């Protein structure tokens, strides 16, 4: 497989260094106590800085219940599809709510209500707006989360819940419940019950982590990506739920689901973990791609960049290209002369035991007397 890596040089360099040090997502992770002295110091500094920031948050006495979905790692843990799935399920249970997101990759500071067709809005924000529009849940993007929340409360006074996407390290906005997606963990067996213990490693710039595993203690629910049954409790008493991701191919022309086509193909992804996406595709494709195009997370697909990608795909001999829904919303305007494209849609499936929507509904329902 040929790789065309269009990510910024710093991203390629850091990814390579992290891989060499085994401090990668889903790889050989370590607890802070086993790291080298410099890494331990960086974890300590990061933890102290984040702790001071989140301590400054305030929680309004009246208003909707606030829940955040975040993580300890740098991107690629599934926050956006998890938030969309969680919001959809809560809407089906009768909750009236909204989603607040930063709008990564967007030149607009906000606050603004996101429309799926707004090409200037964040790619992930547009996807969530498209998924939640039929449920009556607005999506608001704002770089300043406190202003975004104020905008939501002013324009949607009847909402019962706000889900903050990627909000675990957010300051000044209080939450009634934090959900953290754990990227790595161990199971600690006890005499009566087994419990989940979060695991991380070196924080940025020495590793792909925002903070150490101690940051998980701020959350009330831990979410694990696995198809296996897991203990229902964390070491600090947190509730534990799980999920898995499943891909299917869609023809963006008519919206139909398609079976795996035969012949050589290429893959393009502008996400935090392109290797993980390529590996997941092999579960539904007959063989590996002839070309992998890797772009930066939230890549800006200009006509020039898109033209280069089209030429590379055609030169590779691929009969079609598979990409993510997140990338296609930005590529589509410039792809009129390109080869056939199939979009890999992502479905979130909740795991064994109590699901995340059940846990969130129970906790916030008790808070609101539902």
Secondary structure, 3 states (H helix, E strand, C coil): CEEEECCCHHHHHHHHHHHHCCCCCCCCCECHHHCCHHHHHHHHHHHHHHHHHHHCCECCCCCCEEEEEEECECCCCCHHHHHHHHHHHHHHCCCCEEEEECCCCCCCCEEEECCCCCCCCCHHHHHHHHHHHHHCCEEEEECCHHHHHHHHHHHCCCCCEEEEECCCCCCCECCCEEEEEECCEEEECCCCCCEEEECECCECCCCCECCCHHHHHHCCEEEEECCCCCCCEECCCCEEEEEEEEEEEEECCCCCEECCCCCCEEEEECCCCHHHHHHHHCCCCCCCCCEEEECCCCCCCCHHHHHHHHHHHHHCCCCEEEEEHHHHHHHHHHCCCCCEEEEEEEEEEECCCCCHHHHHHHHHHHHHCC
